[in-house]
Amino acid sequence: MNDFKELILLKNNKLKKVIIFAVKGFRADRCDLRASSLTLFTLLSIVPVMAMAFGIAKGFGFQQILEERVLELFAGQEEIIENVLAFSTNLLEKTQGGLMTLFGLILLFYILIKLIGHIENAFNKIWWIKDDRPFIKKITDYIAISITAGIMVVFSSSVNIFITAYLTKFLSNIQLPGDIINLISLGFKIFPFLPIWILFIFFYIFIPNKKVDIKSALAGGLIAGTIFQIAQMTYLKFQVGVSSYNAIYGSFAALPLFLIWLQASWAIVLFGAEIAFSWENTETLETQDIDYDKISIRLKKLIVLRIVHLCVNRFANKKIPAFDIDISTKMKIPLKIVKVLLAKLVECRILLEVNWENGIGYVPASDIECLTICDVLTAFELRGDDIIRVGGTIEFQALEDSLNDFEKACKNSSGERNLKDI
């Protein structure tokens, strides 16, 4: 029992830290501006994307179900969504037949890829990923993500409705204790959250250009999905004031509210991504405020050796290259310090940057059979140019000779030790 309480306490402490890191990350990554950018692009692409979705749904015979799910997802925005659906249907009709069909399909796929590409860019920024997917991989992955996400939303919503209707009918015919009735009532209240939870978790797992920990995606999806659903219900309750906008905007009264809702929705999605990232990298973020310039020279050398040793071992064991965030997590060293040292190791040609499917990886730049501790430290210390002319005195020459003798002594003692053998 005590162990269980300690586990709950640890999880609560981690959750508090994660939320604090997520709020800081939301500000640092300028997620408010990214939400505005995604809002604008969503507004520009919503009709073509809906047209493609309904075109596919029509082919499989569940166009009506998809329409119901879309209206459910955008509850409170019925006027806007009905217009969007009408425009989408009109677009589909106009792109039917011959060359126009081909052009329309290319345009629809292009807009879809651009939209998901913007989402991936925002997620990659949050996960500290430099590179997007290669173009061909974008096309295949984005289409797969779009179709799978659509099917999941339709399926989960349909299952939700079926289970709710079945249980309501079943419970009306039997007598159960009050506690069980209360528990089942709580379950009924949770059911509406399921589709949005599933959708958010799916996005956090598959859209970033890296392998995201499933537990982290679950944390982000559950928290962000809950916030989204509560925000939507709150919006519906307070929508009474919409009538006051009619005098100002006339038939466009729903548009400003729809824009505000889109902005808030994307902000919630990005905050959930920050939650997922913070959950995955809590230990790394705890030391993130340490300044590189305040670290001692000796510690810098030690970290450099450890980084190179890690890259050498991965290369020797024929594993994928080491990534900066993996090094940071494994060594429990702030990512910004790891990034600085990796850049210096690349500059002095100890490591090489390689493009990999999950981003930029790092591998040894020379034969690992010959790479020694002394090689790494010498290259690290001699990095840069000797642009200041010093010397010319007996004292300076004596000090330089002593330093050279010291370096030779270090090399002869343990400096010749191969990193691969450690």
Summary of the structure (lengths in Angstrom):
residues: 422
radius of gyration: 28.5
end to end distance: 43.4
largest distance: 103.7
contacts: 1229
relative contact order: 0.08
helix: 78%
strand: 4%
